[in-house]
Amino acid sequence: MLKFLQGFVHALRGGFTLLRTQRHARIHAVATVVVIALAASMWPGLERWEWAALALAVGLVWTAEALNTAVEFLADRVTRDEDPLIKKAKDVAAFGVLAAALAAASIGGLVFLPHLF
């Protein structure tokens, strides 16, 4: 049981590192709060599937941001010199975050817009 709890401690430490070191993670945190507040203001108007879609979208963005940050940390550990392959790896990881954020924004629009207009 202790190892199980230690896993959560390590994960939370990673989350704090993400928020402390990554400006975009802090932007995602604000967006997450806005989504939760907007969804809560529509309570009980949102269907279960809409809550699920929003939760998955938010989770997708956080997962992408965490993986992008992990790639950046590892790449920086390998070398701080200009390396074209490391640049490609970082660019691809950053695209993953962009794709997740665009998908999440689309899901947010599909869920919220019909309730607002």
C-alpha positions as CSV (number, residue, x, y, z in Angstrom):
1,M,0.0,0.0,0.0
2,L,2.9,2.4,0.8
3,K,4.3,2.0,-2.8
4,F,0.9,2.7,-4.2
5,L,0.7,6.0,-2.2
6,Q,4.2,6.9,-3.1
7,G,3.2,6.7,-6.8
8,F,0.6,9.4,-6.1
9,V,3.2,11.5,-4.3
10,H,5.5,11.3,-7.3
11,A,2.7,12.1,-9.7
12,L,1.6,15.1,-7.6
13,R,5.2,16.3,-7.4
14,G,5.3,16.1,-11.2
15,G,2.2,18.1,-11.4
16,F,3.6,20.8,-9.2
17,T,6.8,20.8,-11.3
18,L,4.7,21.2,-14.4
19,L,2.9,24.2,-13.0
20,R,6.0,25.8,-11.5
21,T,8.1,25.5,-14.6
22,Q,5.8,25.7,-17.6
23,R,4.0,28.9,-18.5
24,H,1.6,27.1,-20.8
25,A,0.6,24.7,-18.0
26,R,-0.4,27.7,-15.9
27,I,-2.5,28.9,-18.9
28,H,-4.1,25.4,-19.1
29,A,-4.8,25.6,-15.3
30,V,-6.7,28.9,-15.8
31,A,-8.6,27.3,-18.8
32,T,-9.5,24.3,-16.7
33,V,-10.9,26.5,-14.0
34,V,-12.9,28.5,-16.6
35,V,-14.3,25.2,-18.1
36,I,-15.3,23.9,-14.7
37,A,-16.9,27.2,-13.7
38,L,-18.8,27.5,-16.9
39,A,-20.0,23.9,-16.7
40,A,-21.0,24.3,-13.1
41,S,-23.0,27.4,-13.9
42,M,-25.0,25.3,-16.4
43,W,-25.8,22.7,-13.7
44,P,-28.0,20.7,-14.2
45,G,-28.3,21.7,-17.8
46,L,-25.4,19.6,-19.0
47,E,-25.9,15.9,-19.8
48,R,-23.6,13.2,-18.5
49,W,-22.0,12.7,-21.8
50,E,-21.2,16.5,-22.0
51,W,-19.5,16.3,-18.6
52,A,-17.6,13.3,-19.8
53,A,-16.5,15.0,-23.0
54,L,-15.3,18.0,-21.1
55,A,-13.4,15.9,-18.6
56,L,-11.8,13.9,-21.4
57,A,-10.9,17.0,-23.3
58,V,-9.3,18.7,-20.2
59,G,-7.5,15.4,-19.3
60,L,-6.2,15.1,-22.9
61,V,-4.7,18.6,-22.8
62,W,-3.0,18.0,-19.4
63,T,-1.6,14.7,-20.6
64,A,-0.2,16.2,-23.7
65,E,1.3,19.1,-21.7
66,A,2.9,16.7,-19.3
67,L,4.4,14.5,-22.0
68,N,5.6,17.6,-23.9
69,T,7.3,18.8,-20.7
70,A,8.9,15.4,-20.1
71,V,10.3,15.4,-23.7
72,E,11.7,18.9,-23.1
73,F,13.3,18.0,-19.8
74,L,14.9,14.8,-21.3
75,A,16.1,16.6,-24.4
76,D,17.6,19.4,-22.3
77,R,19.4,16.7,-20.2
78,V,20.9,15.2,-23.3
79,T,22.3,18.4,-24.6
80,R,21.7,22.2,-24.5
81,D,23.5,22.6,-27.8
82,E,21.5,23.2,-31.0
83,D,20.7,19.7,-32.3
84,P,18.3,19.4,-35.3
85,L,16.9,16.0,-34.1
86,I,16.2,17.3,-30.6
87,K,14.5,20.3,-32.1
88,K,12.3,18.0,-34.2
89,A,11.4,16.0,-31.1
90,K,10.5,19.1,-29.2
91,D,8.5,20.5,-32.1
92,V,6.5,17.3,-32.5
93,A,5.8,17.1,-28.8
94,A,4.6,20.8,-28.9
95,F,2.4,19.9,-31.8
96,G,0.8,17.2,-29.6
97,V,-0.2,19.9,-27.1
98,L,-1.5,22.2,-29.9
99,A,-3.6,19.4,-31.4
100,A,-5.0,18.4,-27.9
101,A,-5.8,22.1,-27.2
102,L,-7.6,22.6,-30.5
103,A,-9.5,19.4,-30.0
104,A,-10.5,20.5,-26.5
105,A,-11.6,23.9,-27.7
106,S,-13.7,22.2,-30.4
107,I,-15.3,19.9,-27.8
108,G,-15.9,22.9,-25.5
109,G,-17.6,24.8,-28.3
110,L,-19.8,21.8,-29.2
111,V,-20.8,21.4,-25.5
112,F,-21.2,25.0,-24.4
113,L,-22.4,26.9,-27.5
114,P,-25.8,25.2,-27.7
115,H,-26.5,26.0,-24.1
116,L,-25.4,29.6,-24.5
117,F,-27.3,30.5,-27.6
